[in-house]
Amino acid sequence: MNRLQLGREGLTALKFGAVGCLGFLTDISVLHLGLHDLRLTPFEGRALSLACAMQVTFLVNGLIVFRCLSWRQCGRQWLAYMATNGLGNLINYLVFAALIASRLPQVSRTGWALVIGSVLAYGFNYVCVRLMVFGAPKGRSALQAAAAAADPTPTLCDPA
């Protein structure tokens, strides 16, 4: 990977991180709603909040970050995203639950447990989304570029 490609990948990772922040805001908002308005346990509330956050991040990552979400491929992409990020979010959830259950002074607080679990899952989720859902970055040949122009449905996901 040359410096230009490495720089583009770094920018994509930053954008993915920004979308993760949006997902985090969704996550914490739904968790707060679940805990305070719906009277769910932290474990139930977090399961609901993660599911909501995954829907938001799927749409924004597919449409804006990787720019290759299409009606034709949406079902496959959604299933792949839910499976790969579901595993990452399972890791996130298990860290959250373990920290809450630990009753350690600071990290067992809901907010800290949420942050720690989210940060640990970021790297895992990025690699999965990049390589398994929206595709690894590749250079285009003239033939690929012409084929892409003829068919508006994206088949190669290169972030802008």
C-alpha positions as CSV (number, residue, x, y, z in Angstrom):
1,M,0.0,0.0,0.0
2,N,1.6,3.3,-1.0
3,R,1.4,6.6,1.0
4,L,-1.6,7.9,-0.9
5,Q,-3.6,4.8,-0.4
6,L,-2.5,4.7,3.3
7,G,-3.6,8.3,3.7
8,R,-7.0,7.6,2.0
9,E,-7.4,4.6,4.3
10,G,-6.6,6.7,7.3
11,L,-9.2,9.3,6.3
12,T,-11.8,6.5,5.8
13,A,-10.9,5.2,9.3
14,L,-11.4,8.7,10.7
15,K,-14.8,9.0,8.9
16,F,-15.8,5.6,10.2
17,G,-14.8,6.8,13.7
18,A,-17.0,9.9,13.3
19,V,-19.9,7.6,12.3
20,G,-19.0,5.6,15.4
21,C,-19.5,8.7,17.4
22,L,-22.9,9.2,15.9
23,G,-23.7,5.5,16.7
24,F,-22.4,6.1,20.2
25,L,-24.8,9.1,20.6
26,T,-27.6,6.9,19.4
27,D,-26.5,4.1,21.7
28,I,-26.3,6.3,24.8
29,S,-29.6,8.1,24.0
30,V,-31.6,4.9,23.5
31,L,-29.9,3.4,26.6
32,H,-30.9,6.5,28.6
33,L,-34.5,6.2,27.3
34,G,-34.6,2.5,28.1
35,L,-33.2,2.9,31.6
36,H,-35.2,5.9,32.7
37,D,-38.4,5.9,30.6
38,L,-38.9,2.2,29.9
39,R,-37.4,1.0,33.2
40,L,-35.3,-1.6,31.5
41,T,-32.3,-3.2,33.2
42,P,-28.9,-1.9,32.0
43,F,-28.5,-5.3,30.2
44,E,-31.8,-5.0,28.4
45,G,-31.4,-1.3,27.7
46,R,-27.9,-1.9,26.2
47,A,-29.1,-4.7,23.9
48,L,-31.8,-2.4,22.6
49,S,-29.5,0.6,22.2
50,L,-26.8,-1.4,20.4
51,A,-29.4,-2.7,17.9
52,C,-30.6,0.8,17.2
53,A,-27.1,2.2,16.9
54,M,-26.2,-0.5,14.3
55,Q,-29.0,0.5,12.0
56,V,-27.9,4.2,12.1
57,T,-24.2,3.3,11.5
58,F,-25.0,0.9,8.7
59,L,-26.9,3.6,6.7
60,V,-24.4,6.4,7.3
61,N,-21.3,4.2,6.6
62,G,-22.9,2.7,3.5
63,L,-24.2,6.0,2.1
64,I,-21.5,8.5,3.1
65,V,-18.3,6.8,4.3
66,F,-17.9,3.9,1.8
67,R,-20.4,5.3,-0.7
68,C,-21.6,2.0,-2.1
69,L,-24.9,1.2,-0.5
70,S,-27.3,0.3,-3.3
71,W,-30.8,-1.1,-3.5
72,R,-29.6,-4.1,-5.5
73,Q,-27.0,-5.0,-2.8
74,C,-28.6,-3.6,0.3
75,G,-30.0,-6.9,1.6
76,R,-26.6,-8.6,1.4
77,Q,-24.7,-5.7,2.7
78,W,-27.2,-5.3,5.6
79,L,-26.9,-9.0,6.5
80,A,-23.1,-8.9,6.3
81,Y,-23.0,-5.7,8.4
82,M,-25.3,-7.0,11.1
83,A,-23.3,-10.3,11.3
84,T,-19.8,-8.7,11.5
85,N,-20.8,-5.8,13.6
86,G,-23.0,-8.1,15.7
87,L,-19.9,-10.0,16.7
88,G,-18.1,-6.7,17.4
89,N,-21.0,-5.5,19.4
90,L,-21.2,-8.8,21.2
91,I,-17.6,-8.1,22.3
92,N,-18.7,-4.6,23.2
93,Y,-21.7,-5.9,25.2
94,L,-19.7,-8.6,27.0
95,V,-17.1,-6.0,28.1
96,F,-19.9,-3.7,29.2
97,A,-21.7,-6.4,31.2
98,A,-18.5,-7.7,32.8
99,L,-17.6,-4.2,33.9
100,I,-21.1,-3.5,35.3
101,A,-21.1,-6.9,37.1
102,S,-17.6,-6.3,38.5
103,R,-18.7,-3.5,40.7
104,L,-15.2,-2.0,40.5
105,P,-15.4,1.6,41.7
106,Q,-15.2,3.6,38.4
107,V,-15.5,1.2,35.5
108,S,-18.7,-0.4,36.8
109,R,-20.5,2.9,36.3
110,T,-22.8,2.6,33.2
111,G,-21.2,5.5,31.3
112,W,-17.6,4.3,31.7
113,A,-18.6,0.7,30.9
114,L,-20.3,2.0,27.8
115,V,-17.2,4.0,26.6
116,I,-14.7,1.2,27.3
117,G,-16.8,-1.5,25.5
118,S,-17.4,0.9,22.5
119,V,-13.7,1.8,22.1
120,L,-12.6,-1.9,22.2
121,A,-15.1,-2.9,19.5
122,Y,-14.1,0.0,17.1
123,G,-11.0,-1.6,15.6
124,F,-12.7,-5.0,15.2
125,N,-15.7,-3.5,13.5
126,Y,-13.7,-1.3,11.1
127,V,-11.7,-4.2,9.8
128,C,-14.9,-6.3,9.3
129,V,-16.8,-3.5,7.6
130,R,-13.9,-2.5,5.4
131,L,-13.0,-6.1,4.3
132,M,-16.2,-8.1,4.5
133,V,-19.1,-5.7,4.0
134,F,-18.1,-2.8,1.7
135,G,-14.9,-4.3,0.3
136,A,-11.2,-3.6,0.4
137,P,-9.9,-0.6,-1.5
138,K,-8.6,-1.5,-5.0
139,G,-7.3,0.4,-7.9
140,R,-9.5,0.6,-11.0
141,S,-8.4,-0.3,-14.4
142,A,-9.8,1.7,-17.4
143,L,-12.0,-1.3,-18.2
144,Q,-13.4,-1.4,-14.6
145,A,-14.0,2.4,-14.7
146,A,-15.9,2.0,-18.1
147,A,-18.0,-0.9,-16.7
148,A,-18.8,1.2,-13.6
149,A,-19.9,4.1,-15.7
150,A,-22.2,1.9,-17.7
151,D,-23.8,0.3,-14.6
152,P,-24.7,2.8,-11.9
153,T,-24.9,0.1,-9.3
154,P,-21.6,0.3,-7.4
155,T,-19.6,-2.9,-7.3
156,L,-16.4,-1.5,-6.0
157,C,-16.6,0.6,-2.8
158,D,-14.0,3.3,-2.8
159,P,-14.5,6.1,-0.3
160,A,-14.3,9.6,-1.5
